Amino acid sequence: MIPDRVAEVLQGSAWLQIGSRDEALRPAHTVAVGAVMHDDRRTVTVFVPTARSGRVLRDLTANGRIALGVGLASHEAYQLKGTYVSSRPTDEADRARQEAYRTALYAAALEAGYPEAIARPFILGVAYTPGVAITFRAEEVFLQTPGPGAGTLLS
Amino acid sequence: MGILPDEIKPAMQGVIPSHVVTCSRDGTPNASAISQVYYVDPDHVALSHQFFNKTKRNIEENPHAVVWLISPETFDAWDLELEFVRSETTGPVFDVMEMQIEAIASMVGMKGIFKLRAADIFRVTAVRKAVGERIPLAEIPRPR
């Protein structure tokens, strides 16, 4: 069960980073552009630029292990770890979510003090479409905010 | 001539946070932001070890890591594949990273929380520009 605050951050203006690994335990990183939690509060879909999806999809179809780092500009951060369920091309509804996410992330970056000259190309410059919607089941949720509680299992 | 191109150096200034992914011995990946990726020489970088966290434990179990970073000048993004070599708790690399971590901590209100425990030195085994991840600068939309 994903806690309320984690769900709020996950679907809000957080940086989203996917971790996967291959059969030789070599890790890979992929950016995600938006996420949505399903009604069961365990299943999550993240949106990945197609250009960045090749390695992560190979890893996930081979072994299913996925980590999703979720962090705000304030350094409040969480990590979801789980198992791959499915993937499909993003559709119109996904793209609408992604556009709302990009707008919120851009506003948050400006609020956090990033100059427009960095925030705009950094955030709005991600080639988010075409994209792939990757769905996984979150099995563990960890606090990752720097400090003494980092690594605490929340759920 | 080493593996790291000169054009990647601005991405290591810490202007935009970088991300590191590691993997435990049992095959569970871990994705985390990282305060600092430090250019050591054309074949090595150092990552700041500030906490006894999952990233550190994973590196002790499995030396492979991947770092994603982005230049605040060109906005090119890069993936670095890394292999852990050693931790340094003294010396010139540690001293410079410690000074930079303290500066970052002051800027982001994390003084007393961000503290360098070690400079973890990694050999860079592959460098890839993240082609296709970014929209060309001239084509980035103006926010509505």
Interface residues (C-beta under 8 A of the other chain):
Chain A: W15 Q17 I18 G19 S20 R21 A24 L25 R26 P27 A28 H29 V31 P49 T50 A51 R52 N63 R65 I66 A67 L68 G69 G71 H75 A77 Q79 K81 T103 Y106 I118 R120 P121 F122 L124 G125 V126 A127 F142 Q144 P146 G147 A150 G151
Chain B: V15 I16 P17 H19 V20 V21 T22 C23 R25 G27 T28 P29 N30 A31 S32 A33 Q50 F51 N53 K54 N62 H64 A65 V66 V67 W68 I70 P72 F75 A77 D79 E81 V108 M110 I113 F114 A130 V131 G132 E133 R134 I135 L137 I140 P141 R142 P143 R144
